[in-house]
Amino acid sequence: MAVQIRFTAASVARVRFALSPLGETVLALRVLLGAGGHEVHRAWTRAARPLLADEPELPLLRSLIAGPMPSFLFPVPTERLPTVAAELDLLRATDEDFYRREYGAVLNAPAREAPDPGVLLPRLAGALRRCHDRLIAPHWGRMSALLEADVARRALTLVDGGTQALFAELHPDIAWDGGQLVVHGRRAPRTVHTVDTAGHGLVLLPSVFNWPNAGVDKAPVAAASIRYPAVGVGLLWEPPPPTLTGLAPVLGRARTEILAALGEPLSTAALAARLGITPSAVSQHLGALRGASLVSTQRKGRTALHLRTERADHLLGTAPEP
């Protein structure tokens, strides 16, 4: 199925980005339940699957996540960096009629037969909170740094090329066509589903666990939303390079890892994603390293690229022999 997202002038002006720890929790569960995911997540899956063994609501989660998923599991964030608690509050506050329609559609049952939302939604929220704390929270620092770095990259594209350029590079299945956004399915579309933003706008959510696919909410309550794969997910679960034990106590672990990574030119955002720290922290460390003549920075358009200096190579023991 292809999905067409229709825009008005007002809704184009309300395109924004957000992160969603709740959305990543639901998608991570989908990977663990064998209904999605990719080889890139194998290392995480192997470590995470045993953490679900004693989850009492696993049958409920499986019933809602293993197949087509209801939209109420993915409330659209109202801010750029919401907490999982804030998103779970949105889930608990799901409109009853909307909940019943979505529940019935997923389980192929009459909407009136859906369990009481006043009972089921709090149960579901509690289960998702426990899953978030076990599966996502321990990695959220690295994940959020990668996702924020992706947003920073897309923001530069938006500034340089406008909305059309932004959509053109989001995902191969996403295309801007005459004032509407088309998200193509993996199979030849037999039907086309239309989503009208109705002036509410569109929220773009970079994702780790939806990788490598693009997903669109087909039943938005207000703003439409697209989850697209963030750049750099392939590096997320790789073990960090071994810290150079002799240098780390002097420079600090973060600065040592930055120098180790800068054997190739990298942007601040790319460094943040690779090391799992925020771009602002990377900038501070780079400033100190430049002051010591260990890093050089060159601007290329709107992007600053960093590279360690020959002096740093000698310090790390990576300088070529004369």
Sequence and secondary structure as in RCSB ss.txt:
>XXXX:A:sequence
MAVQIRFTAASVARVRFALSPLGETVLALRVLLGAGGHEVHRAWTRAARPLLADEPELPLLRSLIAGPMPSFLFP
VPTERLPTVAAELDLLRATDEDFYRREYGAVLNAPAREAPDPGVLLPRLAGALRRCHDRLIAPHWGRMSALLEAD
VARRALTLVDGGTQALFAELHPDIAWDGGQLVVHGRRAPRTVHTVDTAGHGLVLLPSVFNWPNAGVDKAPVAAAS
IRYPAVGVGLLWEPPPPTLTGLAPVLGRARTEILAALGEPLSTAALAARLGITPSAVSQHLGALRGASLVSTQRK
GRTALHLRTERADHLLGTAPEP
>XXXX:A:secstr
 EEEEE  HHHHTTEEE   HHHHHHHHHHHHTTSS  GGGHHHHHHHGGGGTT TTHHHHHHHHSSS  GGGS 
  SSSS  HHHHHHHHHT  HHHHHHHHHHHHTS GGGS  HHHHHHHHHHHHHHHIIIIIGGGHHHHHHHHHHH
HHHHHHHHHHHHHHHHHHHH TTEEEETTEEEE  SS  S EEEEE TTS EEEEEESTTTT  EE SS SSSEE
EEEE TTHHHHTS      TTTHHHH HHHHHHHHHTTS EEHHHHHHHHTS HHHHHHHHHHHHHTTSEEEEEE
TTEEEEEE HHHHHHHT S   
